Amino acid sequence: MDNILLAGSDVSEIINLKFFLDHQFKIKDLGLVHYFLGLEIISHDTGFLIHQHKYASDLLAEFSCSNYTPVASPLEPSVKLILSQFLQDPCAAHMKAGIHVLHYLLNAPDQGIFLPATSNFSICAYADSDWAACPLSRRSFTGYYIVLGGCPISWKSKKQPTIALSSAEA
């Protein structure tokens, strides 16, 4: 099954596009979006709230977290984990960090990203690198964060494949 979500401010254009798609592929219009690809979407007058409340609640129930004490941050600032390197072989520190995230989710399992209904399509991107930050390989990390109209649309952090010889090279 293929899914598509159409969104826009011009209702007549959306109707025309749906008519065209139906003529080409025989689509089924499910109406206003409420749940799409695991994301719950709530429409407000000022925009859309996208969250994963059901997923977070199911996760908290699966790990019997009802007796946990909520915490204010997703991870202690002093904890330094290099998670993606150890997905195949996690250790106790990784489990402890995962349980801490569950404690954090108890505060507000329905928190999400708000996408305002605005015509502001300014794009802003931030990038940073941390020279030789990996304590195991001395490789650098590079990350970026992109916002469109004040809304986060993409972010990534990645360890560089080669060892940088200077901070400028990182």
HELIX and SHEET records of a PDB file:
HELIX    1   1 VAL A   11  PHE A   25  1                                  15    
HELIX    2   2 HIS A   53  GLU A   62  1                                  10    
HELIX    3   3 LEU A   83  PHE A   86  5                                   4    
HELIX    4   4 ALA A   92  LEU A  105  1                                  14    
SHEET    1   A 4 TYR A  35  PHE A  36  0                                        
SHEET    2   A 4 LEU A  39  HIS A  44 -1                                        
SHEET    3   A 4 GLY A  47  HIS A  51 -1                                        
SHEET    4   A 4 GLY A 112  PRO A 116 -1                                        
SHEET    1   B 3 ILE A 123  ASP A 130  0                                        
SHEET    2   B 3 PHE A 141  LEU A 148 -1                                        
SHEET    3   B 3 CYS A 151  LYS A 159 -1                                        
END                                                                             
